[in-house]
């Protein structure tokens, strides 16, 4: 659902400077808008290389490409990965290939747009991700799928690992933190509203935290921040109650000992129902809506039916985050 787009070695000239090459760059930037990340593997901003390339574009292509690239940069969609030095006499650094391989191993999320110096590795089958030469982008079948992949649906009974691989893993990979927004979860341990703790929300939150912990461990991150943002049905309920509710969640989830490497925060907000009526997952770069709450798993640990959509506009997330804490 979230795609990594890696322009491989020699990406200072990512396309032939022809009308077709210019159109390919513009199409790529347009398609990346909803759900993609540029990965820079050379320690300098990839956007600088693209801007240098776009200096020779014709007027219409140049204006459109610069606007699209500005939008990606402002959304923090350009990230860096560390690479080692080239080996003596080797024109294609092995350590660069290792970084690409690590990115391509992220299930279903990586597409590699190749430069000329990567064609030899590609011909030897050393990549596992979908690949294409950037000048052929407009005709790429594999990347055509990316253009339509702004929504993902899970069916009742699906293996929960699918949610971890498709949603949690790429979100943690690009930001190192994740926030869950559910207006109802905050009151599910409030005995005035729920005389018995809601097993479905407890199991859902535990499962999500376990997914985040698995991703943290597999990616060798020392710590990951998790924020669960919620509210209460009636503003009057906020008086003296949110502290006890936070304590109840911490007690029921066995925090912090059950997830010692996760920094878990329950954040209660005073926010209008008209603003906070949907459920979301978000980090600093992406926001997704989810059509059910954090009770995403059945008692047997399989998924409950749910659908997620990439949000093009983050305003609702900003409005919730900027509202008054309770």
C-alpha positions in Angstrom: 0.0 0.0 0.0 2.9 2.3 0.7 5.5 2.2 -2.0 9.2 2.8 -1.9 10.6 4.2 -5.2 14.3 3.8 -5.5 16.2 5.4 -8.3 19.4 3.3 -8.5 23.0 4.2 -9.3 23.7 7.2 -11.6 20.4 8.8 -10.8 21.7 12.2 -11.4 20.5 11.6 -15.0 17.2 9.8 -14.2 15.8 10.0 -17.7 16.9 10.7 -21.2 16.2 14.4 -21.8 13.6 13.9 -24.5 9.9 14.6 -24.6 9.3 11.0 -23.6 11.8 11.1 -20.8 10.3 14.3 -19.5 6.8 12.9 -19.6 8.0 9.8 -17.7 9.4 12.0 -14.9 6.1 14.0 -14.6 4.1 10.8 -14.6 6.3 9.2 -11.9 5.9 12.3 -9.7 2.2 12.4 -10.2 1.8 8.7 -9.3 3.9 9.0 -6.2 1.7 11.7 -4.7 -0.7 9.6 -2.7 1.4 6.8 -1.3 5.1 6.7 -2.3 8.5 7.5 -0.8 11.7 8.4 -2.7 14.7 6.6 -1.2 18.0 8.3 -1.7 21.0 6.0 -1.5 23.9 8.3 -2.0 23.7 10.5 1.1 22.5 13.7 -0.6 19.0 14.7 -1.4 17.6 12.9 -4.4 15.5 16.0 -5.1 18.7 18.0 -5.9 19.5 15.4 -8.6 16.1 15.6 -10.1 16.1 19.4 -10.1 19.4 19.4 -11.9 17.8 17.1 -14.5 14.7 19.2 -14.8 16.7 22.4 -15.6 16.8 21.2 -19.2 13.0 20.3 -19.4 10.8 22.3 -21.7 8.7 25.0 -20.0 5.5 23.0 -19.4 7.2 19.9 -18.2 9.6 21.8 -16.0 6.8 23.8 -14.2 4.7 20.7 -13.5 7.6 18.6 -12.4 8.9 21.2 -10.0 5.5 21.7 -8.4 5.1 18.0 -7.9 8.6 17.6 -6.5 8.0 20.5 -4.1 4.9 18.7 -2.8 6.7 15.5 -2.2 9.5 17.3 -0.4 7.1 19.2 1.8 5.4 15.9 2.8 8.8 14.5 3.9 8.6 11.9 1.2 12.4 11.9 0.5 14.4 9.8 2.9 18.1 8.7 3.0 19.7 5.3 3.5 23.3 4.9 4.6 25.7 3.4 2.0 29.3 2.4 2.2 32.2 3.5 -0.1 32.7 2.0 -3.5 35.3 -0.8 -3.7 38.5 -0.1 -5.6 38.1 -0.6 -9.3 34.5 -1.4 -9.0 32.1 0.9 -10.9 29.1 -0.4 -9.1 29.3 -0.5 -5.3 28.3 -3.8 -3.8 27.2 -2.0 -0.6 24.7 0.0 -2.6 23.3 -3.2 -4.0 22.9 -4.5 -0.4 20.9 -1.5 0.6 18.6 -1.9 -2.5 18.2 -5.5 -1.6 17.2 -4.7 2.0 14.6 -2.2 0.7 13.3 -4.7 -1.9 12.7 -7.3 0.8 9.9 -5.3 2.3 6.9 -7.3 1.1 4.9 -5.6 -1.7 6.2 -2.1 -1.2 9.4 -1.6 -3.2 9.8 -0.7 -6.9 13.2 0.0 -8.3 13.7 2.5 -11.1 17.1 1.6 -12.6 20.0 3.7 -13.8 22.3 2.5 -16.5 24.9 1.1 -14.1 22.3 -1.1 -12.5 21.3 -2.9 -15.7 24.0 -5.6 -15.2 22.8 -6.6 -11.8 19.2 -6.6 -13.0 20.1 -8.9 -15.9 21.5 -11.3 -13.4 18.3 -11.4 -11.4 19.8 -9.9 -8.2 16.7 -7.9 -7.4 13.4 -9.1 -5.9 11.4 -6.0 -6.3 9.4 -4.9 -9.3 11.8 -3.0 -11.6 11.9 -0.9 -14.7 14.3 1.5 -16.4 13.0 5.0 -15.7 12.7 6.0 -19.4 10.2 3.1 -19.8 8.1 4.2 -16.9 5.1 5.2 -19.0 4.9 1.7 -20.4 5.6 -0.2 -17.1 3.1 -2.9 -16.2 4.4 -3.4 -12.7 4.3 0.3 -11.8 0.8 0.6 -13.4 -0.3 -1.5 -10.4 1.1 1.2 -8.1 -1.1 3.8 -9.6 -4.2 1.9 -8.5 -2.9 0.8 -5.1 -4.3 3.6 -2.9 -6.7 1.3 -1.1 -6.3 -2.1 0.6 -9.1 -4.4 1.9 -8.8 -7.3 4.4 -11.5 -9.9 4.8 -12.8 -11.6 7.9 -10.5 -14.5 8.7 -7.4 -13.2 6.9 -4.0 -13.9 8.6 -3.1 -10.9 10.8 0.5 -11.1 9.5 -0.9 -9.6 6.2 -1.9 -6.4 8.1 1.6 -6.2 9.7 3.4 -6.7 6.3 1.1 -4.4 4.3 0.4 -1.6 6.7 2.5 -1.6 9.9 5.9 -2.5 8.4 6.1 0.2 5.7 4.8 2.9 8.1 7.4 2.1 10.7 10.1 1.8 8.1 9.7 5.3 6.8 9.1 7.1 10.1 10.1 5.0 13.1 6.8 5.8 14.8 3.1 5.3 14.4 -0.2 6.8 15.8 -3.5 5.1 16.0 -6.7 7.3 16.1 -9.9 5.8 17.5 -12.5 8.0 19.2 -14.1 5.1 21.0 -11.2 3.1 22.4 -10.6 5.6 25.2 -13.8 4.7 27.0 -13.7 0.9 26.6 -12.2 0.4 30.0 -14.5 3.0 31.6 -16.9 1.0 33.8 -19.5 3.8 33.5 -19.7 3.1 29.8 -18.5 -0.5 29.6 -19.2 -2.4 32.8 -16.9 -5.2 31.6 -13.6 -4.4 29.8 -14.2 -4.7 26.0 -12.2 -7.8 25.0 -12.2 -6.9 21.4 -10.5 -3.5 21.9 -8.0 -5.0 24.4 -7.1 -7.8 22.0 -6.9 -5.4 19.0 -4.6 -3.0 20.8 -2.4 -5.9 22.1 -2.2 -7.3 18.6 -1.3 -4.0 17.0 1.4 -3.4 19.6 2.8 -7.0 19.0 2.9 -6.1 15.2 4.9 -2.9 15.9 7.2 -4.8 18.2 7.8 -7.5 15.5 8.6 -4.8 13.0 10.9 -3.0 15.4 12.8 -6.2 16.1 13.1 -7.2 12.4 14.3 -3.7 11.5 16.8 -3.6 14.4 15.3 -0.3 15.7 16.2 0.3 19.4 12.8 2.0 20.2 9.6 2.9 18.4 7.0 5.5 19.6 3.4 4.5 19.5 0.6 7.0 20.2 -3.0 6.0 20.7 -5.2 9.1 20.3 -8.8 8.9 21.5 -11.6 10.9 23.2 -14.6 10.3 25.4 -18.3 10.3 24.3 -19.3 13.3 26.5 -17.0 16.2 27.3 -18.2 16.2 30.9 -16.6 12.8 31.3 -13.2 14.3 31.0 -13.3 15.7 34.6 -10.9 13.6 36.6 -11.4 10.5 34.4 -8.7 10.4 31.8 -5.9 9.8 34.2 -7.7 6.7 35.6 -8.5 5.5 32.1 -4.8 5.8 31.1 -3.9 3.8 34.2 -6.5 1.2 33.3 -5.1 0.7 29.8 -1.5 0.5 31.1 -2.6 -2.1 33.7 -4.6 -4.2 31.3 -1.9 -4.2 28.6 0.9 -4.9 31.1 2.9 -1.8 30.1 5.7 -1.1 30.1 7.1 -4.6 30.9 5.1 -6.4 28.1 6.6 -4.1 25.4 9.7 -2.6 27.0 11.1 -1.2 23.7 7.9 0.6 22.7 7.1 4.1 24.0 3.3 3.8 24.3 1.3 6.9 25.0 -2.5 7.2 25.4 -3.5 10.7 24.4 -7.0 11.9 25.2 -8.3 14.9 23.2 -11.2 17.4 23.6 -12.4 17.5 20.0 -15.7 17.8 18.2 -17.4 14.6 17.0 -17.7 16.2 13.6 -13.9 16.3 13.3 -13.0 13.0 15.1 -15.6 10.6 13.8 -13.4 8.2 11.7 -10.5 6.0 12.6 -6.9 6.6 11.3 -3.4 5.4 11.2 -0.7 8.0 10.7 3.0 8.9 10.9 4.9 12.0 9.8 4.6 11.1 6.1 1.4 9.2 5.6 -2.2 9.1 6.9 -4.7 6.3 6.3 -8.3 6.0 7.2 -9.6 2.7 8.5 -13.3 1.8 8.4 -13.3 0.1 11.8 -11.8 0.8 15.1 -8.7 -0.8 16.8 -10.7 -3.9 17.4 -9.3 -5.4 14.2 -8.9 -9.0 15.3 -11.2 -11.9 16.1 -10.8 -14.0 19.3 -8.8 -16.6 17.3 -6.3 -13.9 16.2 -7.4 -13.6 12.6 -8.3 -10.3 11.1 -11.8 -8.8 11.1 -13.0 -7.3 7.8 -11.6 -3.8 7.3 -10.6 -1.4 4.5 -7.9 1.2 4.5 -7.5 4.2 2.2 -4.6 6.6 1.8 -5.6 10.2 2.7 -4.4 12.8 0.3 -5.2 15.6 2.8 -3.9 15.5 6.3 -6.1 18.3 7.7 -8.2 16.1 9.8 -5.1 14.6 11.5 -3.7 18.1 12.1 -7.1 19.2 13.6 -7.1 16.3 16.0 -3.5 16.7 17.0 -3.9 20.4 17.6 -7.0 20.1 19.7 -6.8 20.5 23.5 -5.5 17.6 25.5 -7.7 16.3 28.3 
